[in-house]
Amino acid sequence: MVCGKLIFKLHQCNLNYFNFKKTLDKPSWRPPNWAFAPVWTTLYTSMGYASYLIVRDGIGESRKLALGLYASQLAINWIWSPVFFCWKKLGLATFLSNILAANIAACIYAFYPINKTAAYLLLPYLAWVSFATAVNFSIWRRNIKKNQ
């Protein structure tokens, strides 16, 4: 019963996503839809390898901190989509996006002393999320009256 309700909610969220996405006033400078899959695939691959390097090379408290920051940025990243598309909370999504960018920067800072390559692997992720935050902010501002 619980699984059925969860599947129904996820399906309902997916339907809301496609309908909601069509109604948004988006800036002309946002990336095309086709770019998201290859960009996120590349970023998640880099993030995964970076975390592997920290697990392999880190020790003690510095490793715990680095992996804790890594886990928290993953959680923020994963919650962003339902906040934006299912719950249609564009302002909250913009706030989360800013928190995510700060968290990624903290990850890079924590990763650097453990493994410089791991830190460098997160730089494209920080750049993408920073740009996505600007897009998110623009969408929020352009659609603020629709979603009050």
SVG drawing of the C-alpha trace seen along z (x, -y; Angstrom):
<svg xmlns="http://www.w3.org/2000/svg" viewBox="-2 -39 49 41">
<polyline fill="none" stroke="black" stroke-width="0.4" points="0.0,0.0 2.8,-2.5 4.8,-1.6 1.7,-2.1 1.1,-5.5 4.8,-6.5 4.8,-5.3 1.5,-7.3 3.0,-10.4 6.2,-10.1 4.1,-9.6 2.0,-12.6 5.1,-14.6 6.5,-13.6 3.2,-14.7 3.3,-18.0 6.9,-18.5 6.1,-18.3 3.0,-20.6 4.7,-23.0 7.9,-23.3 5.8,-24.3 4.2,-27.2 7.4,-28.8 8.7,-32.0 12.4,-31.2 15.3,-33.4 16.6,-33.1 20.2,-32.5 19.3,-29.3 20.8,-26.1 18.8,-24.0 17.0,-21.0 19.2,-18.5 22.3,-19.8 21.1,-18.7 21.5,-14.9 25.1,-15.0 26.2,-17.7 24.7,-16.0 26.1,-12.6 29.6,-14.2 29.2,-16.0 28.0,-13.0 30.8,-10.9 33.4,-13.5 31.7,-13.8 31.8,-10.1 35.4,-9.8 36.3,-12.7 34.6,-11.1 36.4,-7.8 39.7,-9.7 38.8,-11.2 37.7,-7.8 41.0,-6.3 43.4,-9.1 41.7,-10.7 42.2,-9.8 40.7,-10.8 38.7,-13.9 39.6,-15.6 38.1,-12.7 35.0,-12.6 34.5,-16.4 35.1,-16.1 32.7,-13.2 30.1,-14.8 30.2,-17.9 30.0,-15.7 26.9,-13.9 25.2,-17.1 25.6,-18.6 24.2,-15.4 21.2,-15.7 20.6,-19.4 21.1,-18.5 18.6,-15.7 15.9,-17.7 16.1,-20.7 14.1,-19.0 11.0,-18.2 11.1,-21.6 11.2,-23.3 9.1,-21.1 6.7,-19.2 6.1,-21.8 6.7,-24.7 8.6,-26.6 10.8,-28.7 12.1,-31.0 13.0,-28.1 14.7,-26.3 16.7,-29.5 17.7,-29.5 18.7,-25.8 20.7,-26.4 22.7,-29.1 23.2,-26.8 24.3,-24.1 26.9,-26.3 28.3,-27.3 28.4,-23.7 30.2,-22.6 32.8,-25.4 33.2,-24.1 33.7,-20.6 36.4,-21.8 38.1,-23.5 37.9,-20.3 39.0,-18.1 42.0,-20.1 44.4,-19.2 43.5,-15.5 43.6,-15.2 44.0,-18.1 42.6,-16.2 39.4,-15.5 39.1,-19.2 39.7,-20.2 37.1,-17.6 34.4,-19.5 35.2,-22.9 33.0,-22.2 30.2,-21.2 30.5,-24.5 30.6,-26.4 27.4,-24.6 25.5,-25.0 26.5,-28.7 25.2,-29.2 22.1,-27.2 21.5,-29.4 21.4,-32.4 18.9,-30.7 16.9,-29.6 16.8,-33.1 15.8,-34.5 13.0,-32.0 11.8,-32.8 11.7,-36.5 10.0,-36.1 7.3,-33.9 6.8,-35.3 3.2,-36.5 2.2,-33.1 3.3,-31.2 2.1,-33.2"/>
</svg>
